[in-house]
Amino acid sequence: MDYRTEHDSMGEMRVPADALWGAQTERSRLNFPIGVGLETMPSELIRALAQIKKAAALANRGLVPERMTEEKCAAICAAADEIIAGTLAQHFPLVVWQTGSGTQTNMNVNEVVANRGNELAGKKLLHPNDDVNLSQSSNDVFPTALHVAAAIAVEDRLLPAVDALIGTLRRLEEENADVLKLGRTHLQDATPLRFSQEISGWRASLEQDRRMLLAALPPLRELALGGTAVGTGLNAPKGFDKRVAEELSALTGKKFLPAPNKFHALTSLDELVFAHGAMKALAADLMKLANDVRFLASGPRCGLGEISIPANEPGSSIMPGKVNPTQCEQVTMVAVQVMGNDAAVGFAASQGNFELNVFLPVCAYNFLQSARLLSESIASFNERCAGGITANRAHMAQNMERSLMLVTALSPRIGYENAAHVAQLAAARGLSLREACVELGFLSAEQFDETVRPDQMV
């Protein structure tokens, strides 16, 4: 491999000749051989950092034109645009497990922007610290990138996936409005309900999760940028925080604002905890929904068998013809991962010391993984499972008619204890509720039929 020599404040470093990064990135690459190739900094975060560098250059151009010339600003913006487009992805090799402030990744972006900008300019024009990082510190840049990436992931990826699944469940409600089935509590038979009512519970849970995700967005739109090293804004021009937030808003199409208290913004991750909590709530509801679907579809002959779901692939290497609820299983595994990520985010957020939290990369990694996994999991489940759910109406009707809990309708007429005797006799002797009630002399057959009407119990 060919190398070139780069230098930073600590001296010279040999860097691969074809790499756009510089000495600081190379030091980090060599010093943290942990999860290499597997747990690199999320691409969503790199993109957000590039957007910040472009926004900062534009803001600096207006505020300190003597330092950010038109030529420098144009070169930074052009290089940042290439990163945003994903064409320079191979130049961001650093792992999550590095400095807790994310300084090396901020410098990785600074170096790539500077070196690529210099290539485009055809001369040595940009310095990674003096120009690309002008008016910034890793300490305010990285939490800003985390907020930007998180807000975009939730709004542009997760919410549309949730909305699509909600739409599918609404359609299923309409299609099954006339279907009566057995309800279940404590995994035991309960009183009847409409299948559409059961589906509406799934749908309403997702709608509630959606509202909580929306509530988490405004705090994520508040940015630490402008606080620089410790929140005082040292070396940033007056009004930089407002100007750069405006530029970021224009670049991303999302409304971002300066955080009102930069000391809080640099050391606290409570906004991320709150937003990830909403994702955990969504994961919990998805776990419940997926479990309901796979239990209702269990069988096909010796389980509940009340619904059918699409058969996507063979389910066994030894049992021919077996088909498993694999889409439900991927949802439940993703839910478990998100719940674990939530613990990591919470612990990381609790570790702010004095003027900085130094668990930022692990927070970014877990948050963005959760958002990505949930988005992709929901989309796959919707397309390959939920959209193809059909009610096995005859079997639902049979289960409902055999249920002993229809006896609940008798309580107002013959009393709770007498109704219990009816259910107990029916269970002990394998009788129908009707037969047991008549045998005990509580009601005639005609009176029983007038009283126990499943369609009137929903």
Beta strands, then each sheet from edge to edge (+ up, - down):
strand 1: 3-8
strand 2: 11-16
strand 3: 180-185
strand 4: 188-194
strand 5: 222-223
strand 6: 257-258
strand 7: 307-308
strand 8: 352-353
strand 9: 356-357
strand 10: 390-391
sheet 1: 1+ 2-
sheet 2: 3+ 4-
sheet 3: 5+ 6+
sheet 4: 7+ 10-
sheet 5: 8+ 9-
end
